[in-house]
Amino acid sequence: MTFESTAENTTANGAAERSAFSAAAATAKRTNVRYLILAMLFLVTVVNYADRATLSITGPVISKELGISAAEMGFIFSAFGWAYVLGQLPGGWLLDRFGSKIVYGLSIFTWSVFTLMQGTIGFLAGGAAVMMLFALRFAVGFAEAPSFPGNSRVVAAWFPGNERATASAVFNSAQYFATVIFAPLMGWLTHSFGWHWVFGVMGGLGIVMAGVWMKTVYAPKDHPRINQAELDYIAAGGGLVNMDDGKKTAVAESGAKWDYIRQLFASRMMVGIFLGQFCINAITYFFITWFPVYLVQARGMSILNAGFIASIPAICGFAGGILGGVMSDAMLRRGYSLTAARKTPIVLGMLMSMAMIACNYTDLQWIIVSLMALAFFGKGIGALGWAVMSDCAPKEITGLSGGVFNMCGNISSITTPIIIGYIIQTTGSFNGALVFVGANALIAAVSYLVIVGEIKRMELRT
C-alpha cells in the first residue's frame, strides 16, 4: 500500500468519524420539550377527572342533606354526559379552527368556574336542588368537551408514531391518578369541613391550572424551548408538527362539513373504534360516578373510608394505563403491525375488566377491593382508544374526528349513570349493575376483534 493511499484512507476514516461524531452530537443535543407538554396534558387531565368526580364523592352526603333520590342522583350524574356529548362536534371544530392552546385554555378556566359554583347550592332542596345541580353539571360537561380531542391533537402534533401510544396512555391514565390523589382529599374535605369545600378547592385549582397552561403550551414550531433536532425527529416519525401553523384547512374554515362526518361513519374501522370507546367509557363512568356510592351503600363503608379505598383500584388503573401504552409501543418497535400492537392490550384489558362481576359472589371486603383493582387494572391496559385515534384520524380533521370519537364514546356517560340508577332502584341491589358494566367490557373486546379490522390512517375523499 502506498503512502498516498494510506493518507487517503486515514483522511476518509477521519471524515467518517467526524461525521459520526457530529450526528451523535446532534442527537445528544436534541431537546425533549415534548415531555414537558405531556406533563401538562397529564396534570390538566388529572384536574379534569377530579372535577368530574366531585359529585360522586360528595353525592351520598348531598343526596341525604338535600333530599335527592337515587334515580334523581342518576339523572344529575348524567347531566355532565349530555352536555359533554353535545359539545364534541363544536369543540372539535373550534380546536381545528383556533388551535389547541387557546381553546383548551378557555375550556379549563370555564369548567373550573362552574365547578366552583356547585358549592353554592346548599340553600336549595328537593326539586330545586336537582335542577340547579343538573344545570351546573351540564355546564361543566359542555365546557370540558374540547379536552380529550385537544389531548389527542396535541399528542398527534408533538409525538412520533412509535411514542404515541405511551403518550396517549400517560394522559389517559391521569383519570386514575386523579382518583388516587383527589378521592382521599375530597373524602377528607367532606368529612372534616363539609361538601361545599370540595367544589371550592377543586374549582380554584382549575382556575390556577388554566393560567399555567397558557404560559406553558405552544404548537411545536412556536415553542421557545424546542430546537430543530427535536422538531425534525417528531416530523420524521409522523408527528403533525404543522397542525396549528396558522394555515387553516378547508374544514376548519367552513365548519364541520357533514360529508366528512358521514365518511367517518361509513368506515367500518371507525365504527368499530367508536363502539369500543362507548363500551370502555361505560366502565369509566361506573368508576367515577357509582363506584364510591357502591362502597358506601352496598358494602357499608364510611364516606372517609370509601374515599381512601377507592384509590386502591385507581392506583392499579394508573399502572395498567401506563403499561398498556408501553406494551403497545414496544410491540410496534419489535416489528408487530400497528393493528396487532394496538388491539392486543385493548382486548386483554377488557377481558380482565370483567372480573368485577365476581364481586356479586362474595361479601369479603378485601376480595371485593382486589377484584375491582384487577378490573380497573385491565381497564387501564385496554384504554388505548385515543392512541388509536391519533393513528387513524384523517390529518385534515384531527380535532373534528376526535370530537366525533369522544361524542360516541361519551354517550355512555349519559346512559350508564341512568341505567345503573334504575337497576339499583328497581332491584335494590348493585348486582345487576356490575353485570351490566362487565358486559360492556366484553362488547368492547369483540368490537376490536371483529369489527375494526386493520388500523391505519383514514384518507378523506374530497
Order of alpha helices (4+ residues) and beta strands (2+ residues): alpha-alpha-alpha-alpha-alpha-alpha-alpha-alpha-alpha-alpha-alpha-alpha-alpha-alpha-alpha-alpha-alpha-alpha-alpha-alpha-alpha
